[in-house]
Amino acid sequence: MTDFLSPSERSERMSRIRGKDTHPELALRKVLHALGLRYRLHGRGLPGKPDLVLPRYKTVVFVHGCFWHRHAGCGIATTPKSNISFWLDKFDRNVARDAKVVANLQAMGWTVYVVWECQLSSRSKAWQAGKELAEIIKQAGRGDLDG
């Protein structure tokens, strides 16, 4: 299947894809903040620049797009029909990079959570995912404090 956009139109459309402050990320941030969790954004000093850094809990959260980070079993994680070898290579590199970043953060003593775009696709889903994540983080934090 050929691209229906010209190269300049495709470039312009691709430039709109955001790396920070995406709708799923904003939805999760809103829920976690409402539940009393405080965080820093885009941890520049940490491997992979996690979307949310919760220093109090020594926890980081990545909000991954299902397409780019290959969420297994998700309908959003499709493979384009053209230039397949390019896309498969790109996705493999993304997944390998994600695994390396998680391993590096864990080696530094951080707890790492990944929340997927599809888990945040509606207000109710975002609230449910955020509530579950907040409970897990707070529970883990209590265990660390109790010794």
MOURJO-V525305 format. One record per helix or strand of 3 or more residues. SS is the DSSP state (helix for helix, strand for strand). FROM is the first residue (numbers start at 1). TO is the last residue. If there is no record, write none. Layout:
SS&FROM&TO / SS&FROM&TO
//
This chain:
helix&7&15 / helix&23&34 / strand&52&54 / helix&55&57 / strand&59&64 / helix&66&69 / helix&84&107 / strand&111&116 / helix&117&120 / helix&123&146
//
